[in-house]
Amino acid sequence: MRLLAFVLVFCTFLTGFQVAEAQSAGEVEIARAKYRGGGDWYNDPSALTNLLSFAKSNFPLHISGSYSDVSLGSTDLHNYPFVFLTGHGNITLNAAEARNVREYLQNGGFLYIDDDYGLDQYIRPAMNDVFPDEEFVEIPFSHPIYDQAYEFPNGVPKIHEHDGKPPQGFGIFYEGRLVVFYTYESNLGDGWADAEIHNTPQNLRQQAFRMGTNILIYALTGSDQVTASN
């Protein structure tokens, strides 16, 4: 982590995205995605709360410490600048849901997807419904998302073993902007969850929180690079 002072301001972001009036006290609220198909979108409910607590404790983020659950087909999706999607199983999108997610991303939203093992075979065709002309591309280690508040020169950290494959970060771009970031064989969410749930070692939890903070800062500022303090 760079030991340089910074002040995180959302002005650049807010000019490009409609934040709901319900976002109070000048704080932006993020959301977790609810989806159909039977996958457990609701797993690890402590994960996002713990990530937000870590990020706010280390950086002057104007972001709420709580989050909301929002259905992918709901117009409420457009009220949240950052949406987190996770799970182990199936996800299906009908045409209206795919269109809603596409419009959300085209209008400035950001979707972070974390495969909690078993999601990959379903999320790829689902995102193809959202952007039929785009595919997930592997994000190079030189991309700014790996170098915001904390440096990850080797890309996404490996938090949970799963199949023992190397962790990978994939993305979908719209008009040159990264709008979807997808982590595979990494499982940052398990690292964010309460320690006793997965018995994740503390050093791996720290890596997960730091990478999660990078994702938040990148998504909420639209910035290619932010320097960090403490």
C-alpha positions as CSV (number, residue, x, y, z in Angstrom):
1,M,0.0,0.0,0.0
2,R,1.3,3.4,-0.9
3,L,1.9,5.6,2.2
4,L,0.7,8.8,0.6
5,A,-2.3,10.9,1.7
6,F,-5.4,11.0,-0.4
7,V,-8.9,12.4,-0.1
8,L,-11.6,10.3,-1.8
9,V,-14.3,12.4,-3.4
10,F,-17.3,11.0,-5.3
11,C,-17.9,14.1,-7.4
12,T,-16.6,12.6,-10.7
13,F,-18.8,9.5,-10.1
14,L,-21.9,11.4,-9.0
15,T,-22.0,13.5,-12.2
16,G,-22.4,10.4,-14.2
17,F,-24.9,8.4,-12.2
18,Q,-28.3,9.0,-10.6
19,V,-28.1,8.3,-6.9
20,A,-31.4,7.8,-5.2
21,E,-32.8,10.5,-2.9
22,A,-33.0,7.8,-0.2
23,Q,-29.2,7.9,0.0
24,S,-29.1,10.0,3.1
25,A,-26.5,12.1,5.0
26,G,-24.3,12.4,1.8
27,E,-23.5,8.7,2.0
28,V,-23.8,6.4,-1.0
29,E,-25.3,3.0,-0.4
30,I,-24.4,-0.1,-2.2
31,A,-26.5,-3.3,-2.9
32,R,-26.4,-7.0,-3.1
33,A,-28.1,-8.6,-6.1
34,K,-31.1,-10.9,-5.7
35,Y,-31.6,-13.2,-8.7
36,R,-33.8,-16.1,-9.9
37,G,-32.8,-19.6,-10.7
38,G,-32.2,-21.2,-7.3
39,G,-28.7,-20.0,-6.6
40,D,-28.0,-18.8,-3.0
41,W,-27.6,-15.1,-3.7
42,Y,-28.1,-14.5,0.1
43,N,-25.1,-16.5,1.4
44,D,-22.5,-14.9,3.6
45,P,-24.7,-12.0,4.7
46,S,-21.9,-10.6,6.9
47,A,-19.5,-10.3,4.0
48,L,-20.5,-6.9,2.6
49,T,-21.0,-5.4,6.0
50,N,-17.5,-6.4,7.1
51,L,-16.0,-5.1,3.8
52,L,-17.7,-1.8,4.2
53,S,-16.5,-1.5,7.8
54,F,-12.9,-2.3,6.8
55,A,-13.0,0.2,3.9
56,K,-14.5,3.0,6.0
57,S,-12.1,2.4,8.9
58,N,-9.1,2.8,6.6
59,F,-10.3,5.5,4.1
60,P,-12.5,8.6,4.2
61,L,-15.2,7.0,2.1
62,H,-18.6,8.7,1.9
63,I,-20.4,5.4,1.9
64,S,-23.0,3.8,4.1
65,G,-22.0,1.0,6.4
66,S,-25.0,-1.0,5.4
67,Y,-26.4,-2.4,2.1
68,S,-29.7,-3.2,0.5
69,D,-30.8,-6.3,-1.4
70,V,-32.1,-5.5,-4.8
71,S,-33.6,-7.7,-7.6
72,L,-31.9,-7.6,-10.9
73,G,-35.2,-6.8,-12.6
74,S,-36.2,-4.0,-10.3
75,T,-35.9,-0.3,-11.3
76,D,-34.4,0.1,-7.8
77,L,-31.2,-1.4,-9.2
78,H,-30.5,2.1,-10.7
79,N,-30.4,3.6,-7.3
80,Y,-27.1,1.9,-6.4
81,P,-23.7,2.7,-7.9
82,F,-22.2,-0.6,-6.9
83,V,-23.9,-4.0,-6.9
84,F,-22.4,-7.2,-5.5
85,L,-23.5,-10.6,-6.9
86,T,-22.4,-14.0,-5.5
87,G,-23.6,-17.5,-4.9
88,H,-22.9,-21.2,-5.6
89,G,-25.5,-22.2,-8.1
90,N,-27.9,-21.3,-10.9
91,I,-28.8,-17.8,-12.0
92,T,-31.3,-17.1,-14.7
93,L,-32.3,-13.8,-16.4
94,N,-35.4,-13.2,-18.5
95,A,-35.3,-10.6,-21.3
96,A,-36.6,-7.8,-19.1
97,E,-34.0,-8.5,-16.3
98,A,-31.2,-8.6,-18.8
99,R,-32.3,-5.3,-20.3
100,N,-32.5,-3.7,-16.9
101,V,-29.0,-4.8,-16.0
102,R,-27.6,-3.7,-19.3
103,E,-29.2,-0.2,-18.9
104,Y,-27.9,0.0,-15.4
105,L,-24.4,-0.7,-16.5
106,Q,-24.6,1.6,-19.5
107,N,-25.8,4.4,-17.3
108,G,-22.8,4.3,-15.0
109,G,-23.5,1.4,-12.7
110,F,-20.9,-1.2,-11.7
111,L,-21.4,-4.9,-11.0
112,Y,-18.9,-7.0,-9.0
113,I,-19.5,-10.8,-9.3
114,D,-17.7,-13.2,-7.0
115,D,-18.0,-16.9,-7.8
116,D,-18.5,-18.7,-4.5
117,Y,-17.9,-22.0,-6.3
118,G,-20.4,-23.3,-8.8
119,L,-21.6,-20.0,-10.2
120,D,-19.3,-19.9,-13.2
121,Q,-21.2,-22.1,-15.6
122,Y,-24.4,-20.0,-15.0
123,I,-23.0,-16.5,-14.8
124,R,-21.3,-16.6,-18.2
125,P,-24.5,-17.3,-20.2
126,A,-26.4,-14.9,-18.0
127,M,-24.0,-12.1,-18.7
128,N,-24.1,-13.0,-22.4
129,D,-27.8,-12.2,-22.2
130,V,-26.9,-8.8,-20.8
131,F,-24.2,-8.0,-23.4
132,P,-24.7,-10.4,-26.4
133,D,-21.8,-8.8,-28.3
134,E,-19.3,-8.8,-25.4
135,E,-17.4,-11.6,-23.6
136,F,-15.5,-11.8,-20.3
137,V,-11.9,-10.9,-20.9
138,E,-9.1,-11.6,-18.4
139,I,-8.0,-8.3,-16.7
140,P,-4.3,-7.8,-17.0
141,F,-2.3,-7.4,-13.7
142,S,-1.4,-3.9,-14.8
143,H,-5.0,-2.7,-14.7
144,P,-5.7,0.1,-12.2
145,I,-8.2,-2.1,-10.2
146,Y,-5.2,-4.0,-8.8
147,D,-3.5,-0.7,-7.9
148,Q,-5.9,1.6,-6.2
149,A,-5.5,1.8,-2.4
150,Y,-3.5,-1.5,-2.2
151,E,-1.1,-3.0,-4.7
152,F,-1.8,-6.5,-6.1
153,P,1.0,-7.0,-8.7
154,N,-0.2,-10.6,-9.3
155,G,-3.8,-9.9,-9.6
156,V,-6.7,-11.3,-7.5
157,P,-5.6,-13.1,-4.3
158,K,-6.5,-16.7,-3.7
159,I,-8.7,-16.8,-0.6
160,H,-10.4,-20.2,-0.8
161,E,-8.9,-23.3,-2.5
162,H,-11.9,-24.7,-4.3
163,D,-10.4,-26.7,-7.2
164,G,-6.9,-25.4,-6.6
165,K,-6.9,-23.5,-9.8
166,P,-5.2,-20.1,-10.0
167,P,-7.5,-17.1,-9.2
168,Q,-8.5,-14.9,-12.1
169,G,-10.2,-11.6,-12.6
170,F,-12.4,-11.1,-15.7
171,G,-14.2,-8.1,-16.9
172,I,-16.7,-6.7,-19.4
173,F,-16.2,-3.3,-20.8
174,Y,-18.7,-0.8,-22.2
175,E,-17.4,2.1,-24.3
176,G,-14.0,1.5,-22.8
177,R,-15.2,1.5,-19.2
178,L,-15.0,-1.6,-17.0
179,V,-18.6,-2.2,-15.9
180,V,-18.4,-5.8,-14.7
181,F,-15.6,-7.3,-12.7
182,Y,-15.8,-11.0,-12.1
183,T,-13.5,-13.0,-9.7
184,Y,-13.1,-16.7,-10.3
185,E,-11.4,-19.3,-8.1
186,S,-10.6,-16.5,-5.6
187,N,-13.7,-16.1,-3.5
188,L,-13.1,-12.8,-1.9
189,G,-16.5,-13.0,-0.2
190,D,-15.5,-15.9,2.0
191,G,-12.6,-13.7,3.2
192,W,-15.0,-10.9,4.1
193,A,-17.5,-13.1,6.0
194,D,-17.2,-13.4,9.8
195,A,-14.0,-15.2,10.6
196,E,-15.6,-18.2,12.3
197,I,-17.8,-19.1,9.3
198,H,-15.1,-20.3,7.0
199,N,-12.1,-20.3,9.3
200,T,-10.2,-18.2,6.9
201,P,-6.7,-17.3,8.1
202,Q,-6.3,-13.7,9.2
203,N,-3.7,-12.9,6.5
204,L,-6.0,-14.1,3.8
205,R,-8.9,-12.1,5.2
206,Q,-6.7,-9.0,5.1
207,Q,-5.9,-9.7,1.4
208,A,-9.6,-10.2,0.7
209,F,-10.6,-6.9,2.5
210,R,-7.8,-5.0,0.7
211,M,-8.8,-6.3,-2.8
212,G,-12.4,-5.6,-2.0
213,T,-11.5,-2.0,-1.0
214,N,-9.7,-1.6,-4.3
215,I,-12.8,-2.7,-6.2
216,L,-15.1,-0.4,-4.2
217,I,-12.8,2.6,-4.8
218,Y,-12.3,1.9,-8.4
219,A,-16.1,1.4,-9.0
220,L,-17.2,4.4,-7.0
221,T,-14.7,7.0,-8.2
222,G,-14.2,5.9,-11.8
223,S,-10.6,6.6,-11.1
224,D,-7.7,4.9,-12.7
225,Q,-5.5,5.4,-9.7
226,V,-5.9,6.5,-6.1
227,T,-3.2,6.8,-3.5
228,A,-3.7,5.7,0.0
229,S,-2.9,6.6,3.6
230,N,-2.2,4.6,6.7
